């Protein structure tokens, strides 16, 4: 038994870490987030050139092999740099969904090569994380379809060329059957989109479809299970990102308390703060353990339950580590200028994405 | 034991409620309800409305223009104020510098400063914290050196709330660096913000707003008659201020309002087939906070009763800041949970005056995440909760 990464994975980690070191100097990231650009196109191209965008795809799909630990390594290092390029949105969410629905290799190729930006539009108001309640409607129109309805907080929805919409083609709210995956050109005139940046510097959009022409991908009415599996993978990998964030918060907090002096001594000498940081450390290591566990089970039958366990455990860890890192940095922790608050923001987002802690606790208990 | 309000107290409560409903500027209540940032003029309009009603200074002695209210009346006033979505008086003038001026200032200073504070003609800000002096305030380094009938001030103050609006700043400055006890060389100085050599630079917080500032002093010449009390006694005065009776420190009324709003939002938020409030996991978390708040309300009432009967606040009052801020933050977190995916969009323009583009998602959800991020400050400012616990540990438990 061992928990070692392979030599290739270690090299991959070094390579991603170098990318982060070269491109994610804190001030550079601040400027990028404050700019009008949704993300850096050149950074994204680099991710494709270095082959990272090929990682979450099988060899049959033209990818590198879809080893979950490869993707985990990439996402963990992205977390350390608070990378905003839509790697997850394009390859894991859109690419993952397309792959499971049996999309053709050309489509997947355009994602792997970084030529096209996709967004998976599934969330809606009033359904929480219960996607069987998706109400957006798609009706057949000749050999194609037309979609009407609203999608909210579409990740990468501001930057996407193509929208992948999960919509209802049959059945009623609450039915897992009857949800289909459809592809829409994001520039279609019938689409009303409101784009924005998110609290963590990524991009999103509120999107209204009004009789928008769409093409069916995969079997009609059979998208729910693929969506659930795709979101589980995305959930797992954002936890890897969260692990990267938490490691940074812990190390930054430890360093800061050693240098910050009050009452004539470093605040790291106060036992109450020492124990606080020990608790942060324990949360990080417990999180790492359950992340590895979930990743090791991801190709097994109980993957969903394992992912829910990891999400539930991380919900505690991300919250605690994020909040305490801010608290121990004092006023500086709540400033926009310091990176700590931004790691905390991303930790908060990760908790929300793909089902929060409560939702996953309930799912864990039900499985 | 009896917590029934007297007929007079009930009448007072009705009077306050009626004032906020009928006479107070409703425009400001609407802004607060819409989560919009208040501008300088809004605060002043609000405070002048209270001033014109004679309610600007609930803590001042009557002879200086205070209300003369009993602790119960103050409690009722703030409860009604929070329920009516009326902002608190900015504390820096009326609750922070004014008590120091009327306790320790001379006659001339009292006449010069107090009427304008009461009438909100002058906006004050606080110059205590420094980049290297937060919880350990006595380590402050800003110097004031006597030169004839002036002090020359050099240094930097930080976390100056709404300093960009301020006309005057009250500062703790070091007038003597040779004393053995560092608390002893500190003086209390009032400084006109228009004095040459003062620059104010913004600090943006995690919600994207400019709430705090750094204030830099470069050879700033301050008339010596702006010194309050004796040179070197500033620390003693500031400590009196810190322990000065501060009603509403627990923010119970504000938390009650926000908790009700949370419950309403959770009831209206569908998670597919049923509402969020009907989710037993979420409902249990809301109940935890509500029960904690019910207890805190009575902890505060016990403190008030003690003060009403002429006693000093008991040890239970030390709990108010810690529990009040913890509950505040717990409600913020539940709001983020209720917002779900809507906690992600960050569209700060939508909280600025004049924005009419509509919120991304329901309003309460649009504000949830920025509010949560920003309110991490409440366990940090005014003495971190760790410092508060040190105080309880020493002063109450005798450890």
Interface residues (C-beta under 8 A of the other chain):
Chain A: X123 X125 X126 X127 X128 X129 X130 X132 X133 X152 X153 X173 X174 X194 X196 X197 X198 X199 X200 X204 X206 X261 X262 X263 X264 X270 X272 X273 X319 X323 X326 X327 X330 X331 X333 X334 X335 X336 X337 X341 X342 X344 X345 X348 X349 X352 X356 X358 X361 X362
Chain B: X129 X132 X133 X134 X135 X136 X139 X158 X159 X203 X204 X205 X206 X208 X212 X269 X270 X271 X272 X273 X276 X279 X281 X282 X285 X333 X336 X337 X340 X341 X342 X343 X344 X345 X346 X347 X360 X361 X369 X370 X372 X373 X374 X376 X377 X379 X380 X381 X384 X386 X389
